[in-house]
Amino acid sequence: MAARDGDIGSVDEVYFDDEAWGVRYLVVDTGNWFNKRRVLISPYSFKQAHPASGTIEVDLTQQQVKDSPNIDTDKPVSRQHETEYLGYYGYPTYWAGAYLWGVGAYPAFGSMVSTPGMVQEARARRDMEADDPPADVHLRSSKAVRGYHIEAADGRIGHVSGFIFDDEAWVIRYLCIDTRNWWPGGKEVLLATQWIELVDWVGSTVSTLLTRDAIKNSPEYDESVPLSRRYEAKLHKHYGKGGYW
């Protein structure tokens, strides 16, 4: 993760919401940069992603990140903490609108310039809302969901082994499913999040109405090859589904 004036740290996991599958924050381990803090970085700040080098540029300074509100990433992030965080950076709330990012489909936002009182103002706003009924927490950790079992219409078929993100809309498009422990000759396949019927966060299970045979016979996914629209079209055609594009 690269700020305007230098590196911030490395991405450890992502927080996504369990309703729209939007990638709301990257959890960044700052290592030796900021006394080993883990901080949240919102896609609102993203300038450009460079998959080849594994780098994301953000329109922030190191000092802005260093002064950002402390959030315990080992605990569920409440809506009050999100309000404080977004208030500090001056970002809009993504839940206040009809689209994936509130008023739009993409996390587009201009540069933010910090002022000394922004942290205090954000905390005051959080404290004012503390007496309100707590909103449901819909943020989930990619690290926690990895390993969830896949329940097809007629039985289990694999487990979640990874995620495919859209780096423009910052939404999870697919779950990577490893079927090799569930049937001889198994392979890794993709399951679009729009084909997921239910996620049991207590039972650690992802359910779909697709059958095991359909998943078995779907096009194999090779993570060493960049995902192409040609492959996506083939995958959607196999399931008889329309494309999101």
Secondary structure by P-SEA (a helix, b strand, c coil): ccccccccccccbbbbbccccccccccccccccccbbbbbbcccccccccccccbbbbcccaaaaaacccccccccccaaaaaaaaaaacccccccccccccccccccccbbbbccaaaaaaaaaaaaacccccccccccccccccbbbbbccccccccccccccccccccccbbbbbccccccbbbbbbbbcccccccccccbbbbbcccaaaaaacbbbbccccccaaaaaaaaaaacccccc
